[in-house]
């Protein structure tokens, strides 16, 4: 599963970044939920999502903040297998970025 990673935390917790083309950017948190997070945790071999409450220690997003909306059921093998709407890049504060702590 390409195109998803966690940064600024551990291997299995952190700020969510996704890739469009060659550009990595943080994911806006406005539509991020536990089902989406579960898929990403599983994709990264990190078990299941325990929390999507962001710790400030995961830092603010830098650069691009993508505002994709994933609609996962929680059982998909990859984030990109979920139905997805790419909403371009409307205003999303770098402080309002998706985060997850996985069980792994």
ABEGO torsion letter per residue (X at the ends): XBGBBBBGBBAABEBBBBBBEABBBBBBAAABBAAAAAAAAAAAGAEBBABABBBAAAEBBBEBBBABBBBBAGABABAAABBBBBAEBBBBBAABBBBBBBAX
